[in-house]
């Protein structure tokens, strides 16, 4: 009776089988055969982990991606209106115009600077101010008399996000002061209705709370694809994949070992990053279950690893793989909903991304779990979608892996 490990030995590049007899045509159906498969997978996974440990550049990339990269993006790439430079051309010089100037307070704005009308263009061309508010003569008198008047806001829209947010704040400040003046409450009397808005998941609307978690997701996507694909390309370039052709292993074991080893490293780094960098260093409260997030991340890592193997079977060299992975990663991250809402995309593009990419589903899953504290009963559709897309990726990647690497 043939050894089950030899029964499942793959064919060589010339198509000849490595064993003879009818038993070589059957897969391992016995319990012993399953144990051999699992033992092979464990040994190959340990081999991959040792390869990662022996590559200091790759380890440095993992550490950087889940620490300094997340911190700098979360604290440096702010989309909030903060400390904006604003000037006022006050041709009315009334109590109302002074209250508008006094309403431009830190941390949203710097103290308003009073300038003349002739200074507007030179000052904005020099980048001294993002906003210039022009208050016309007899402004308060027209407001009190109910006559039509206007306040002009000049905006330097080169910083488009801050310009848009800052304009909205200025319009609110001007409108509130006008409403109080028309109602005769400029003495500070309380309004009959006090509207208070409270944000549940992010009370202070700090962008770092959002961008830090989204950057963790981007790093998971990037490193899983890069590490798994690079592991395959490295063995093909160094010729060590030829050694696997004569070993009692099958293509699925080799491919799964690369996904498991590199996925484990990425998953462990992501978990530590959420606890240490996001939770402790940045002070972002994580409202949901970390265990549930890591379970969903494991499904996503497996899917992304299959994508990395698939790309690795298309490219022949590390350079080709890098050029191929860059556009794939850019598209999946930019159109994932982590940077811009999915609702802002064209309907056809949103359907395409939700069908072919697991990243939008993982973003929805992560936001539901970490921001809103959702449980499995809420986020299971996203998990199911990721698993379905991953099964397709895995099947295509295994077929390509057998044909390209084993010639079968």
Secondary structure, 3 states (H helix, E strand, C coil): CCCHHHHCCCCCCCCCCCCCCHHHHCCCCCHHHHHHHHHHHHHHHHHHHHHHHCCHHHHHHHHHHCCHHHHHHHHHCCCCCCCECEEEEECCCCHHHHHHHHCCCCCCECCCEECCHHHHHHHHHCCCCCEEEEECCCHHHHHHHCCCCCEEEEECCCCHHHHHHHHHHHHHHHHHHHHHHHCCCCCCCCCCCCCCCCCCCCCCCCHHHHHHHHHHHHHHHHHHHHHHHHHHHHHHHHCCHHHHCCCCCCHHHHHHHHHHHHHHHHHHHHHHHHHHHHHHHCCCCCCCCHHHHHHHHHHHHHHHHHHHHHHHHHCCCHHHHHHHHHHHHHHHHHCCCCCCCHHHCCHHHHHHHHHHCCHHHHHHHHHHHHHCCCCHHHHHHHHHHHHHHHHHHHHHHHHHHHHHHCCC
